[in-house]
C-alpha cells in the first residue's frame, strides 16, 4: 500500500496554508493603511457645509 498520494496532498495543503499565512496579514495591513489615508484626506479637506464668512 502506497501513501504517496496522501503525502503529496498533505504537503500541498501545508504549502497552501503557509502561503495564506504569509499573504493574509499583508492584505489586512494594506486595507488598514488605505483606510487611514482616506480618513486623513477626509479630515484635511475643508467642510463645504459651513456658511461662508468674511473675516
KEKOL-89273 format. One record per atom (N, C-alpha, C, CB): atom name; y negated, z, x negated. Coordinates in Angstrom, 2 decimals. Glycine has a CB too. Layout:
N
CA, Y, Z, X
...
***
This chain:
55
N, 1.18, 0.00, -0.85
CA, 0.00, 0.00, 0.00
C, -1.25, 0.00, -0.89
CB, 0.00, 1.23, 0.97
N, -2.15, -0.90, -0.59
CA, -3.35, -1.05, -1.41
C, -4.56, -0.46, -0.69
CB, -3.59, -2.54, -1.75
N, -5.33, 0.28, -1.46
CA, -6.55, 0.88, -0.92
C, -7.79, 0.10, -1.34
CB, -6.67, 2.34, -1.37
N, -7.58, -1.10, -1.81
CA, -8.69, -1.88, -2.35
C, -9.79, -2.11, -1.31
CB, -8.18, -3.22, -2.86
N, -9.44, -2.49, -0.10
CA, -10.46, -2.75, 0.92
C, -11.22, -1.47, 1.28
CB, -9.81, -3.34, 2.18
N, -10.52, -0.35, 1.32
CA, -11.18, 0.92, 1.61
C, -12.17, 1.27, 0.51
CB, -10.13, 2.04, 1.77
N, -11.77, 1.11, -0.74
CA, -12.63, 1.44, -1.87
C, -13.85, 0.52, -1.89
CB, -11.86, 1.34, -3.20
N, -13.65, -0.76, -1.65
CA, -14.77, -1.70, -1.61
C, -15.74, -1.33, -0.49
CB, -14.26, -3.15, -1.42
N, -15.22, -1.00, 0.67
CA, -16.07, -0.61, 1.79
C, -16.81, 0.69, 1.49
CB, -15.23, -0.45, 3.07
N, -16.14, 1.64, 0.86
CA, -16.79, 2.91, 0.52
C, -17.93, 2.69, -0.47
CB, -15.76, 3.90, -0.06
N, -17.70, 1.87, -1.48
CA, -18.77, 1.56, -2.44
C, -19.92, 0.81, -1.75
CB, -18.22, 0.73, -3.61
N, -19.61, -0.09, -0.87
CA, -20.65, -0.84, -0.16
C, -21.51, 0.10, 0.67
CB, -20.03, -1.93, 0.73
N, -20.88, 1.00, 1.40
CA, -21.63, 1.97, 2.22
C, -22.47, 2.86, 1.32
CB, -20.67, 2.82, 3.09
N, -21.91, 3.30, 0.20
CA, -22.64, 4.15, -0.74
C, -23.90, 3.45, -1.24
CB, -21.74, 4.53, -1.92
N, -23.78, 2.19, -1.63
CA, -24.94, 1.48, -2.15
C, -25.97, 1.17, -1.07
CB, -24.50, 0.19, -2.82
N, -25.53, 0.94, 0.15
CA, -26.48, 0.73, 1.25
C, -27.27, 2.00, 1.51
CB, -25.73, 0.28, 2.54
N, -26.59, 3.14, 1.54
CA, -27.27, 4.42, 1.76
C, -28.19, 4.74, 0.59
CB, -26.24, 5.56, 1.96
N, -27.74, 4.47, -0.62
CA, -28.57, 4.69, -1.80
C, -29.84, 3.83, -1.75
CB, -27.78, 4.40, -3.08
N, -29.68, 2.59, -1.36
CA, -30.84, 1.70, -1.23
C, -31.79, 2.20, -0.15
CB, -30.38, 0.27, -0.90
N, -31.23, 2.66, 0.98
CA, -32.08, 3.16, 2.06
C, -32.83, 4.41, 1.62
CB, -31.23, 3.47, 3.31
N, -32.18, 5.29, 0.86
CA, -32.85, 6.49, 0.34
C, -33.97, 6.12, -0.63
CB, -31.84, 7.40, -0.36
N, -33.88, 4.98, -1.26
CA, -34.93, 4.52, -2.15
C, -36.08, 3.88, -1.38
CB, -34.36, 3.53, -3.17
N, -35.78, 3.11, -0.34
CA, -36.78, 2.31, 0.36
C, -37.51, 3.12, 1.44
CB, -36.13, 1.09, 0.99
N, -36.82, 3.95, 2.18
CA, -37.41, 4.63, 3.34
C, -38.63, 5.49, 2.98
CB, -36.36, 5.51, 3.99
N, -38.60, 6.30, 1.92
CA, -39.81, 7.07, 1.60
C, -40.99, 6.18, 1.23
CB, -39.52, 8.01, 0.46
N, -40.74, 5.06, 0.59
CA, -41.83, 4.16, 0.24
C, -42.47, 3.55, 1.48
CB, -41.34, 3.06, -0.69
N, -41.67, 3.25, 2.48
CA, -42.21, 2.73, 3.74
C, -43.06, 3.80, 4.41
CB, -41.06, 2.27, 4.68
N, -42.57, 5.03, 4.44
CA, -43.31, 6.12, 5.07
C, -44.63, 6.39, 4.34
CB, -42.46, 7.40, 5.11
N, -44.59, 6.38, 3.01
CA, -45.81, 6.61, 2.24
C, -46.81, 5.50, 2.49
CB, -45.50, 6.72, 0.73
N, -46.34, 4.26, 2.54
CA, -47.24, 3.13, 2.81
C, -47.90, 3.27, 4.17
CB, -46.47, 1.81, 2.72
N, -47.14, 3.69, 5.19
CA, -47.70, 3.87, 6.53
C, -48.73, 5.00, 6.54
CB, -46.59, 4.16, 7.54
N, -48.44, 6.10, 5.85
CA, -49.39, 7.21, 5.80
C, -50.67, 6.82, 5.08
CB, -48.75, 8.42, 5.12
N, -50.55, 6.09, 3.97
CA, -51.75, 5.65, 3.25
C, -52.58, 4.69, 4.10
CB, -51.35, 4.98, 1.93
N, -51.93, 3.80, 4.81
CA, -52.65, 2.87, 5.69
C, -53.37, 3.63, 6.79
CB, -51.69, 1.83, 6.30
N, -52.72, 4.61, 7.39
CA, -53.35, 5.41, 8.45
C, -54.55, 6.17, 7.89
CB, -52.33, 6.38, 9.07
N, -54.43, 6.70, 6.69
CA, -55.54, 7.43, 6.08
C, -56.71, 6.50, 5.80
CB, -55.09, 8.13, 4.79
N, -56.43, 5.30, 5.28
CA, -57.51, 4.34, 5.02
C, -58.20, 3.93, 6.31
CB, -56.96, 3.09, 4.31
N, -57.44, 3.70, 7.37
CA, -58.05, 3.33, 8.65
C, -58.89, 4.46, 9.21
CB, -56.97, 2.94, 9.66
N, -58.42, 5.71, 9.05
CA, -59.18, 6.86, 9.54
C, -60.50, 6.99, 8.79
CB, -58.35, 8.15, 9.40
N, -60.47, 6.81, 7.47
CA, -61.70, 6.89, 6.68
C, -62.66, 5.78, 7.08
CB, -61.38, 6.80, 5.17
N, -62.16, 4.58, 7.27
CA, -63.02, 3.46, 7.68
C, -63.61, 3.70, 9.06
CB, -62.23, 2.15, 7.67
N, -62.82, 4.27, 9.95
CA, -63.31, 4.54, 11.30
C, -64.39, 5.61, 11.28
CB, -62.15, 4.98, 12.20
N, -64.25, 6.61, 10.43
CA, -65.25, 7.67, 10.35
C, -66.50, 7.21, 9.61
CB, -64.67, 8.89, 9.66
N, -66.39, 6.22, 8.74
CA, -67.52, 5.77, 7.94
C, -68.44, 4.83, 8.70
CB, -67.02, 5.09, 6.69
N, -67.92, 4.11, 9.68
CA, -68.78, 3.16, 10.38
C, -69.71, 3.90, 11.35
CB, -67.93, 2.11, 11.14
N, -70.87, 3.33, 11.62
CA, -71.83, 4.00, 12.50
C, -71.35, 4.04, 13.94
CB, -73.19, 3.31, 12.43
N, -71.77, 5.07, 14.64
CA, -71.39, 5.22, 16.05
C, -72.31, 4.33, 16.88
CB, -71.49, 6.72, 16.50
N, -71.76, 3.33, 17.55
CA, -72.56, 2.38, 18.31
C, -72.91, 2.90, 19.70
CB, -71.82, 1.07, 18.43
N, -72.34, 4.01, 20.12
CA, -72.64, 4.57, 21.44
C, -73.87, 5.46, 21.43
CB, -71.45, 5.35, 21.95
N, -74.40, 5.77, 20.26
CA, -75.59, 6.61, 20.16
C, -76.83, 5.76, 20.51
CB, -75.72, 7.22, 18.72
N, -77.77, 6.34, 21.24
CA, -79.01, 5.59, 21.52
C, -79.83, 5.43, 20.24
CB, -79.86, 6.31, 22.61
N, -80.60, 4.36, 20.18
CA, -81.43, 4.11, 19.02
C, -82.60, 5.09, 19.01
CB, -81.94, 2.66, 19.01
N, -82.98, 5.55, 17.84
CA, -84.11, 6.47, 17.71
C, -85.08, 5.90, 16.71
CB, -83.63, 7.89, 17.27
N, -86.35, 6.30, 16.87
CA, -87.38, 5.89, 15.92
C, -87.80, 7.12, 15.14
CB, -88.61, 5.23, 16.64
N, -87.54, 7.05, 13.89
CA, -87.90, 8.19, 13.04
C, -88.78, 7.74, 11.93
CB, -86.66, 8.88, 12.48
***
